[in-house]
Amino acid sequence: MPQFLLVDDDPETIEWLTEFVKGEGFTVATADSLRAARIQLTRAKPDIVLTDLLLPDGQGIELLDEIEAGDSTELVVITGHASVESAVDALRKGAADYLVKPIDVERLRGILQRVPKPEHFREEIGELREELKRLGRFGHIFGSSPAMHRVYDQLSRVAPTSASVLLIGESGTGKEVAAQTIHDLSRRRRQPFLPLNCGAVSPQLIESELFGHEKGSFTGADRQHRGFFERAHRGSLFLDEITEMRPELQVKLLRVLETGTFMRVGTNDPISADVRVIAATNRSPEKAVEDGRLREDLYHRLNVFPITLPPLRERGTDIELLAEQFLAELNREEGTSKRFSPAAIAALYAHNWPGNVRELKNYVQRAYILSDDVIDVELAPETFVKSTPSSILTVRIGSTLEDVNRRLIEATLLECGNVKRKAAEILGISLKTLYNRLAAYNAGKGGEAEELDEEGDEALDEAVAHEEEGESRSGAAAGERSPH
């Protein structure tokens, strides 16, 4: 039977909460101070500690120091209306959730019904970490760069809690996928996950979409409508482009986050909603506050656990990993086996990807449609070829030296417009060595090119001589045209 520790210095609160929690199938221990609670924690490890924020000998949040790392124990604080900011601070410090006095029984029941879970989620997150090592993915997100490992660590820490999350990142960086991953790793995973783009809904309709409306509350309201908060009860609500929401509606959203209640348009009857809000913005939230696009009080309420998603250009070899993944998905769907040429892969690294992962996915789909068996560099958008040459080649740790050499040669050729003599000079090798390497790569050999036979060697000498002659002619022609 799951265990519950109740910490409060009010005898009446202790009495009725004890009866209620026992009725939900828990064994209950009680304490009326921090000292008494610490003694209880040495005797047993409860699944949930529910503590008043203000106790005679300190603050209930101090009990987090008594919960050892790795324990499945979660701490939920109780606070009054006047100290919601303190509750938000408690969430930042590690509390799993908070309740406002007078305690909403349904919300407390929802918290109890999610127990026991944390240990299960920690095991699942551990499995996802192993999957990341094997396949380069974490839940719904693909990527194995150091920047994404930092994101995965944050996601895995915040997902099992009930803390609000603010996702910050450029358009196309995968904020909705990150929000879905948070939901799927939380106790709410069996309940709805509803996304709403605040910038895509008419300002006149967004309040009705969020909170619902009663029949006849405005022209065209011919039936009762349940809004996102009502439909997402006990689940998660993803509010994308939160800075596009009207300021007067932000006030109502803040009230829902603080009280857990809302009212449909056209009625004054409050409705309870246990909803975890995950918000997102492609703007700097601080700048949005400064510009008046985001209320400061709402920003602080949403910013309990901020996560910044890196742009694709800062994710190194994830560019190649994602492109290969998108192509593999298309191959599975269509029963094909198309692939990228080495030059096309090199072109991916040369592009800045202002549209991030979304732009990359769209490119792969277009290139797939236009290609036969191999997606080559000529299928890349014009901006790929015209992009400023880059002096940086990103390689995945663990790559073989032969693979690094191959990619370096192919990238250098791409930068040089496939002029082999120029590429050989940059690489510091002879033109003949470059031809040998390319012949080996084209033949699919994994190591150094084998010694060419006499006939092959003569053919190579002829090709080198031909290129030298072609370049000499080009240089002479250029000299003749020069006025100097």
C-alpha positions as CSV (number, residue, x, y, z in Angstrom):
1,M,0.0,0.0,0.0
2,P,1.5,3.4,-0.9
3,Q,2.5,5.7,2.0
4,F,1.7,9.3,2.6
5,L,3.3,11.8,5.0
6,L,1.1,14.8,6.0
7,V,2.9,17.8,7.6
8,D,0.7,20.6,8.9
9,D,0.3,22.4,12.3
10,D,-3.4,22.8,12.0
11,P,-5.2,19.8,13.8
12,E,-8.4,20.2,11.8
13,T,-6.5,20.1,8.5
14,I,-4.6,17.0,9.7
15,E,-7.8,15.3,10.7
16,W,-9.9,15.7,7.5
17,L,-6.9,15.2,5.1
18,T,-5.9,12.0,7.0
19,E,-9.4,10.5,6.5
20,F,-9.6,11.6,2.9
21,V,-6.1,10.2,2.0
22,K,-6.8,6.9,3.7
23,G,-10.0,6.6,1.7
24,E,-7.9,6.8,-1.4
25,G,-5.9,3.7,-0.4
26,F,-2.9,5.2,1.4
27,T,-1.3,4.6,4.8
28,V,-0.9,8.0,6.5
29,A,1.7,9.3,8.9
30,T,1.4,12.8,10.3
31,A,3.7,15.5,11.6
32,D,3.1,19.0,13.0
33,S,6.6,20.5,12.5
34,L,9.7,20.2,10.4
35,R,11.5,18.3,13.3
36,A,8.6,15.8,13.6
37,A,8.6,15.4,9.8
38,R,12.3,14.7,9.7
39,I,11.9,12.0,12.3
40,Q,9.1,10.4,10.2
41,L,11.3,10.4,7.1
42,T,14.0,8.4,8.9
43,R,11.5,5.7,9.8
44,A,10.0,5.2,6.3
45,K,10.2,6.6,2.7
46,P,6.7,7.8,1.8
47,D,5.5,8.0,-1.8
48,I,4.2,11.5,-1.2
49,V,5.0,14.2,1.4
50,L,2.2,16.8,1.5
51,T,3.4,19.8,3.6
52,D,2.2,23.2,4.5
53,L,4.7,25.8,3.2
54,L,4.8,27.7,6.5
55,L,5.5,25.6,9.6
56,P,6.3,26.7,13.2
57,D,10.0,25.9,12.9
58,G,10.6,26.7,9.2
59,Q,9.4,26.1,5.6
60,G,8.0,22.8,4.4
61,I,10.2,23.1,1.3
62,E,13.2,22.4,3.5
63,L,12.1,18.8,3.6
64,L,13.5,18.4,0.1
65,D,16.9,18.2,1.8
66,E,15.9,15.1,3.6
67,I,14.8,13.3,0.4
68,E,17.8,11.4,-1.0
69,A,18.6,11.6,-4.7
70,G,17.1,8.6,-6.5
71,D,14.2,8.2,-4.0
72,S,10.8,7.9,-5.5
73,T,9.4,10.3,-2.8
74,E,7.7,13.4,-4.1
75,L,7.0,16.6,-2.2
76,V,3.8,18.6,-2.7
77,V,3.4,22.0,-0.9
78,I,0.2,23.7,0.4
79,T,0.0,27.4,0.2
80,G,-2.4,30.3,0.6
81,H,-3.7,32.5,-2.3
82,A,-1.3,35.3,-1.1
83,S,1.8,33.2,-1.5
84,V,1.5,31.6,-4.9
85,E,4.9,33.1,-5.8
86,S,6.3,31.1,-3.0
87,A,4.8,27.9,-4.4
88,V,6.3,28.6,-7.8
89,D,9.6,29.1,-6.1
90,A,9.1,25.7,-4.4
91,L,8.5,24.1,-7.8
92,R,11.8,25.6,-9.1
93,K,13.6,24.0,-6.1
94,G,12.2,20.6,-6.8
95,A,8.7,20.3,-5.4
96,A,6.5,18.1,-7.7
97,D,3.3,20.1,-7.3
98,Y,1.4,22.5,-5.1
99,L,-2.1,23.0,-3.7
100,V,-3.8,26.3,-2.8
101,K,-5.9,26.7,0.3
102,P,-8.7,25.9,0.5
103,I,-7.6,22.6,-0.9
104,D,-9.4,21.5,-4.1
105,V,-10.3,17.9,-3.3
106,E,-10.4,16.8,-7.0
107,R,-7.0,18.2,-7.6
108,L,-5.6,16.4,-4.6
109,R,-7.3,13.2,-5.8
110,G,-5.6,13.6,-9.1
111,I,-2.2,13.9,-7.5
112,L,-2.9,10.7,-5.4
113,Q,-4.0,8.8,-8.5
114,R,-0.7,9.4,-10.1
115,V,1.1,7.5,-7.4
116,P,3.2,5.3,-7.4
117,K,4.9,6.5,-10.6
118,P,8.3,8.2,-10.2
119,E,10.4,5.1,-10.0
120,H,8.7,3.7,-13.1
121,F,9.5,6.9,-15.0
122,R,13.1,6.9,-13.9
123,E,13.4,3.4,-15.3
124,E,11.8,4.4,-18.5
125,I,14.0,7.5,-18.8
126,G,17.0,5.2,-18.2
127,E,15.8,3.0,-21.1
128,L,15.5,6.1,-23.3
129,R,19.1,7.0,-22.5
130,E,20.2,3.6,-23.7
131,E,18.1,4.1,-26.8
132,L,19.9,7.4,-27.3
133,K,23.3,5.7,-27.2
134,R,22.1,3.1,-29.8
135,L,20.0,5.1,-32.2
136,G,20.6,8.7,-31.4
137,R,17.0,9.5,-30.3
138,F,15.3,10.4,-27.0
139,G,11.5,9.7,-27.1
140,H,10.2,11.6,-30.1
141,I,13.4,13.6,-30.6
142,F,16.3,12.6,-32.8
143,G,19.8,14.0,-32.1
144,S,23.0,13.0,-30.3
145,S,24.9,16.3,-30.2
146,P,26.1,17.7,-26.9
147,A,23.6,20.5,-27.2
148,M,20.7,18.0,-27.4
149,H,22.1,15.9,-24.6
150,R,21.7,19.0,-22.3
151,V,18.1,19.3,-23.5
152,Y,17.4,15.6,-22.8
153,D,18.8,16.0,-19.3
154,Q,16.4,18.9,-18.6
155,L,13.4,17.0,-20.2
156,S,14.1,13.9,-18.1
157,R,14.2,15.9,-14.9
158,V,11.1,18.0,-15.4
159,A,8.8,15.5,-17.1
160,P,7.9,13.4,-14.0
161,T,6.9,16.6,-12.1
162,S,3.9,18.9,-12.5
163,A,6.0,22.0,-13.0
164,S,5.1,24.4,-15.8
165,V,7.6,24.5,-18.6
166,L,8.6,27.3,-21.0
167,L,10.2,26.1,-24.2
168,I,12.3,28.8,-26.0
169,G,13.7,28.4,-29.5
170,E,13.6,29.6,-33.1
171,S,10.8,28.5,-35.4
172,G,11.3,24.9,-36.5
173,T,13.5,23.7,-33.6
174,G,10.9,21.1,-32.4
175,K,9.2,22.8,-29.5
176,E,6.0,20.8,-30.0
177,V,7.9,17.5,-30.2
178,A,9.7,18.4,-27.0
179,A,6.3,19.2,-25.3
180,Q,4.9,15.9,-26.5
181,T,8.0,14.1,-25.0
182,I,7.5,15.9,-21.7
183,H,3.8,14.7,-21.6
184,D,4.7,11.1,-22.6
185,L,7.2,10.9,-19.8
186,S,4.8,12.3,-17.2
187,R,2.1,10.8,-15.0
188,R,-0.4,12.4,-17.4
189,R,0.6,10.3,-20.3
190,R,-2.7,8.4,-20.5
191,Q,-4.6,11.6,-20.5
192,P,-5.0,14.1,-23.4
193,F,-2.1,16.1,-24.9
194,L,-3.7,19.1,-26.7
195,P,-1.6,21.6,-28.7
196,L,-2.9,25.1,-29.4
197,N,-1.1,27.7,-31.5
198,C,-2.0,31.1,-29.9
199,G,-0.9,32.9,-33.1
200,A,-3.0,30.9,-35.4
201,V,-6.4,31.5,-33.8
202,S,-8.5,34.6,-34.3
203,P,-8.2,37.0,-31.3
204,Q,-12.0,37.0,-31.1
205,L,-12.2,33.2,-30.8
206,I,-9.2,32.2,-28.7
207,E,-10.9,32.8,-25.4
208,S,-13.7,30.5,-26.5
209,E,-11.2,27.9,-27.7
210,L,-9.3,28.0,-24.4
211,F,-12.2,28.1,-21.9
212,G,-15.3,27.1,-24.0
213,H,-18.6,28.9,-24.2
214,E,-22.3,28.4,-23.3
215,K,-25.0,28.2,-25.9
216,G,-26.2,31.6,-26.9
217,S,-23.3,33.5,-25.2
218,F,-22.5,35.2,-28.5
219,T,-23.7,35.3,-32.1
220,G,-23.2,31.9,-33.7
221,A,-22.9,30.1,-30.4
222,D,-25.7,27.6,-31.1
223,R,-24.4,24.9,-28.8
224,Q,-22.3,24.5,-25.7
225,H,-18.5,24.2,-26.5
226,R,-15.9,22.6,-24.2
227,G,-12.6,24.4,-24.5
228,F,-9.0,23.2,-24.4
229,F,-8.7,23.5,-20.6
230,E,-11.8,21.4,-20.1
231,R,-10.8,18.7,-22.6
232,A,-7.2,18.5,-21.3
233,H,-8.4,17.8,-17.7
234,R,-5.6,15.8,-16.0
235,G,-3.6,16.0,-19.1
236,S,-1.2,18.6,-20.7
237,L,-1.9,21.7,-22.7
238,F,0.7,23.0,-25.1
239,L,0.4,26.7,-25.8
240,D,2.6,27.6,-28.7
241,E,3.5,31.3,-29.5
242,I,2.3,32.4,-26.1
243,T,3.5,35.9,-26.8
244,E,0.8,36.3,-29.5
245,M,-2.0,36.0,-26.9
246,R,-3.9,39.2,-26.1
247,P,-2.9,40.8,-22.8
248,E,-6.4,40.7,-21.4
249,L,-6.6,37.0,-22.1
250,Q,-3.2,36.5,-20.4
251,V,-4.7,37.8,-17.2
252,K,-7.4,35.0,-17.4
253,L,-4.7,32.4,-18.2
254,L,-2.7,33.5,-15.2
255,R,-5.8,33.1,-13.0
256,V,-6.3,29.5,-14.2
257,L,-2.7,28.7,-13.5
258,E,-2.9,30.0,-10.0
259,T,-6.4,28.7,-9.0
260,G,-7.0,25.7,-11.2
261,T,-10.4,27.0,-12.1
262,F,-11.9,28.8,-15.2
263,M,-15.3,29.9,-16.5
264,R,-16.8,29.3,-19.9
265,V,-17.6,32.4,-21.9
266,G,-21.2,33.3,-21.1
267,T,-21.3,31.9,-17.5
268,N,-19.9,32.8,-14.0
269,D,-19.8,29.2,-12.8
270,P,-16.2,28.1,-12.1
271,I,-15.0,24.8,-13.5
272,S,-12.0,23.0,-12.0
273,A,-9.2,21.8,-14.3
274,D,-6.1,19.9,-13.4
275,V,-4.0,20.8,-16.5
276,R,-0.2,21.0,-16.9
277,V,0.6,23.9,-19.1
278,I,3.7,23.8,-21.4
279,A,4.2,27.1,-23.2
280,A,6.5,28.0,-26.0
281,T,7.8,31.1,-27.8
282,N,10.2,31.8,-30.6
283,R,10.9,35.2,-29.1
284,S,13.1,36.3,-26.3
285,P,10.6,36.1,-23.4
286,E,12.5,38.9,-21.5
287,K,12.3,41.1,-24.6
288,A,8.6,40.2,-25.0
289,V,8.0,41.4,-21.5
290,E,9.9,44.6,-22.2
291,D,7.9,45.2,-25.3
292,G,4.5,44.6,-23.6
293,R,3.8,41.4,-25.6
294,L,3.9,39.2,-22.5
295,R,2.7,40.1,-19.0
296,E,5.6,39.9,-16.5
297,D,3.5,38.1,-13.9
298,L,2.4,35.4,-16.4
299,Y,6.1,35.1,-17.6
300,H,7.3,34.4,-14.1
301,R,4.4,31.8,-13.6
302,L,5.3,30.0,-16.9
303,N,9.0,30.3,-16.4
304,V,9.2,27.7,-13.6
305,F,11.4,25.5,-15.7
306,P,12.7,27.1,-18.9
307,I,14.3,25.0,-21.6
308,T,16.1,26.5,-24.6
309,L,16.1,24.4,-27.8
310,P,19.2,24.9,-29.9
311,P,19.0,25.9,-33.6
312,L,20.0,23.2,-36.1
313,R,23.1,25.0,-37.1
314,E,24.5,24.5,-33.6
315,R,23.8,20.8,-33.5
316,G,26.8,19.5,-35.5
317,T,26.4,16.0,-36.9
318,D,22.7,16.0,-36.0
319,I,22.1,17.6,-39.4
320,E,23.2,14.4,-41.1
321,L,21.5,12.1,-38.6
322,L,18.2,13.9,-39.0
323,A,18.4,13.9,-42.8
324,E,19.1,10.2,-42.9
325,Q,16.2,9.6,-40.5
326,F,13.8,11.6,-42.6
327,L,14.9,9.8,-45.7
328,A,14.6,6.4,-44.0
329,E,11.0,7.2,-43.0
330,L,10.2,8.0,-46.6
331,N,11.9,4.9,-47.9
332,R,9.9,2.8,-45.4
333,E,6.6,4.4,-46.5
334,E,7.2,4.1,-50.2
335,G,9.2,0.8,-50.2
336,T,12.3,2.4,-51.8
337,S,16.0,2.5,-50.9
338,K,17.1,6.0,-52.0
339,R,20.2,7.5,-50.4
340,F,22.3,10.7,-50.2
341,S,25.5,11.1,-52.2
342,P,28.5,12.1,-50.2
343,A,28.5,15.5,-51.9
344,A,24.8,16.0,-50.9
345,I,25.7,15.3,-47.3
346,A,28.5,17.8,-47.5
347,A,26.1,20.4,-48.9
348,L,23.8,19.9,-45.9
349,Y,26.6,21.0,-43.6
350,A,27.3,24.0,-45.8
351,H,23.8,25.4,-45.3
352,N,22.7,27.6,-42.4
353,W,19.2,26.2,-42.0
354,P,17.3,29.3,-40.9
355,G,14.1,27.2,-40.8
356,N,15.8,24.6,-38.6
357,V,14.5,21.0,-38.4
358,R,11.3,21.9,-40.2
359,E,13.2,23.3,-43.2
360,L,15.5,20.2,-43.3
361,K,12.5,17.8,-43.3
362,N,10.9,19.8,-46.1
363,Y,14.1,19.7,-48.1
364,V,14.5,15.9,-47.7
365,Q,10.9,15.3,-48.9
366,R,11.4,17.5,-52.0
367,A,14.8,15.9,-52.8
368,Y,13.2,12.5,-52.4
369,I,10.5,13.3,-54.9
370,L,12.9,14.7,-57.4
371,S,15.6,12.0,-57.2
372,D,15.9,8.5,-58.7
373,D,18.1,6.3,-56.6
374,V,20.6,8.8,-55.3
375,I,20.0,12.3,-53.9
376,D,22.9,14.3,-55.3
377,V,24.1,17.8,-54.7
378,E,22.3,19.3,-57.7
379,L,19.0,18.6,-56.0
380,A,20.0,21.0,-53.2
381,P,18.3,24.4,-53.2
382,E,20.3,27.1,-54.8
383,T,21.2,28.6,-51.4
384,F,23.2,25.4,-50.7
385,V,25.5,25.9,-53.6
386,K,25.8,29.7,-53.1
387,S,26.2,29.6,-49.4
388,T,29.5,31.1,-48.0
389,P,32.2,28.5,-47.9
390,S,32.8,27.1,-44.5
391,S,36.2,26.3,-42.9
392,I,34.6,23.9,-40.4
393,L,33.9,20.3,-40.9
394,T,31.9,18.6,-38.1
395,V,32.6,14.9,-37.4
396,R,31.0,12.5,-35.0
397,I,33.2,11.2,-32.2
398,G,33.9,7.6,-32.9
399,S,34.2,8.0,-36.7
400,T,37.1,6.2,-38.3
401,L,40.0,8.2,-39.7
402,E,39.2,6.8,-43.1
403,D,35.7,8.1,-42.9
404,V,37.0,11.5,-41.7
405,N,39.4,11.6,-44.6
406,R,36.7,10.8,-47.1
407,R,34.4,13.5,-45.8
408,L,37.2,16.1,-45.7
409,I,38.1,15.3,-49.3
410,E,34.5,15.4,-50.5
411,A,33.7,18.7,-48.6
412,T,36.9,20.3,-50.0
413,L,35.9,19.3,-53.5
414,L,32.5,20.8,-53.0
415,E,34.0,24.1,-51.7
416,C,36.3,24.2,-54.8
417,G,33.6,23.6,-57.3
418,N,35.0,20.1,-58.0
419,V,38.3,21.5,-59.4
420,K,40.5,18.7,-58.3
421,R,43.9,20.4,-58.6
422,K,42.7,23.2,-56.3
423,A,41.3,20.7,-53.8
424,A,44.6,18.7,-53.9
425,E,46.6,21.9,-53.1
426,I,44.3,22.8,-50.2
427,L,44.6,19.2,-48.8
428,G,48.3,19.2,-49.3
429,I,48.4,16.0,-51.4
430,S,49.3,15.3,-55.0
431,L,46.7,15.3,-57.7
432,K,47.5,11.7,-58.4
433,T,46.9,10.8,-54.7
434,L,43.5,12.6,-54.8
435,Y,42.5,10.6,-57.9
436,N,43.6,7.4,-56.2
437,R,41.5,8.2,-53.1
438,L,38.4,9.2,-55.2
439,A,38.7,5.9,-57.2
440,A,38.8,4.0,-54.0
441,Y,35.7,5.8,-52.6
442,N,33.8,5.4,-55.8
443,A,34.5,1.7,-55.8
444,G,33.2,1.5,-52.2
445,K,36.5,0.5,-50.7
446,G,36.9,1.1,-47.0
447,G,40.7,1.7,-46.9
448,E,43.5,3.1,-49.0
449,A,43.2,2.6,-52.7
450,E,45.0,-0.5,-53.9
451,E,47.9,-0.2,-56.3
452,L,46.6,0.3,-59.8
453,D,47.6,-2.1,-62.4
454,E,49.7,-0.9,-65.4
455,E,46.7,-0.2,-67.5
456,G,44.9,1.6,-64.7
457,D,48.0,3.6,-63.8
458,E,48.4,4.8,-67.4
459,A,44.7,5.8,-67.5
460,L,45.2,7.8,-64.2
461,D,48.3,9.5,-65.6
462,E,46.3,10.4,-68.7
463,A,43.4,11.9,-66.6
464,V,45.8,13.9,-64.5
465,A,47.6,15.2,-67.6
466,H,44.2,16.0,-69.2
467,E,43.2,18.0,-66.2
468,E,46.5,19.9,-66.0
469,E,46.2,20.7,-69.7
470,G,42.6,21.9,-69.2
471,E,43.6,24.1,-66.4
472,S,46.6,25.5,-68.3
473,R,44.3,26.3,-71.3
474,S,41.9,28.1,-68.9
475,G,44.7,30.1,-67.4
476,A,46.1,31.1,-70.8
477,A,42.7,32.1,-72.0
478,A,42.2,34.2,-69.0
479,G,45.6,35.8,-69.5
480,E,44.7,36.7,-73.1
481,R,41.5,38.3,-71.9
482,S,43.2,40.3,-69.2
483,P,43.9,43.9,-70.1
484,H,47.0,43.9,-67.9
